[in-house]
Amino acid sequence: HALPPVGDAFRTRLRMYPAMVTCCSLDWFSEWPEEALLAVAQQKLSDIEFETPEIRQGVYDVCKVIHSGVSDMSQQYLVEMGRHNHVTP
């Protein structure tokens, strides 16, 4: 069961169950490289038919740009609002 590492619910559960920290590992992911974002888009969209290979590549590129943009805006959100927004492909 996944528990997002943000918010009051997470802090409350850590206080109630200290073994969550002492007996488990938390996965923290760093920024995804562009090649990995492209690979995710290619894999997830592989079953969709496009009119041309150029359109297919364009859609892959847009997915990469959207993810990068959301990631960048999440950093700005953290600076301005003091809140985290975690982004995964």
N, C-alpha and C positions, 0 to 999 in steps of 0.2 A: 504494500500500500504506500503510495507516494504522499508525502506531506510537504507542501511548499515551505521553503526555509524563510518565510517572511510572515509578519503579522502576529497578532496577540495569541491566536490559537497555538502557534508553534511554540512561543515562549511559555505559555501555560502548560503545554504537554511536557516540555523539557523540565519544568519545575516539578511536575507530578511524577515523572518517570525519568530520573537522572540517568538510568542505564541507557537511554536513547543516545546519550553523548558518550558515555564511557564504554559501551559495548557494541557500537556500530560505527560505520563510516558514512560520512556525508559526501556526496559527489558534488563538487563545484566545478562548473564548466567554464572555460575561458572562451574568448571570442573565436568563432568559427572562421577558418580561412576561406577565401572566395572559392577555391577549388572544391572544398567540401560542400559549400552551399550549392554550387553548380551540380555536383554529383547527386545531392538529395533531390533537387528539382528534376534532373534527368530520370532518376529512379521512380519518383512519385508520378511523373507525367508520362511515363513510357507507353502506357496503354491508350493514350489519347492520340487521335489522328489529326494532323495539321495539314493544311493545303500544300505547304512547301517546307523544305528543310530550313529555310531562312526564318519563316514564322516560328517554327519549333524552337530554333536557337534564340529568337527574340523573346519568346515566352520564358525560356530558361534564364535569360539575362535579366528580365524584369523581376522574376522571383528573387534573384540574387540581390538586385537593387532594393527591392522592397524590404527584404530581411535586414540588409545593411542600414537602410534608413530608419527602420524601427529601432534597431540596436543603438544607432546614434541618438535618436530622440529619447530613448530610455536613459541614456547618460545625462542628457540635458534635464530630463524629468527628475533624476536623482539630485542634480545640483540645485535645481529651482525648488523642488518640493520635498526633498529629503526622503523620497520613497523609491524603492527598487521596483523595477519591472524586468522580469526575467524573460528572455527571448530564446526560443529554440526553433530550429528549422522544421 
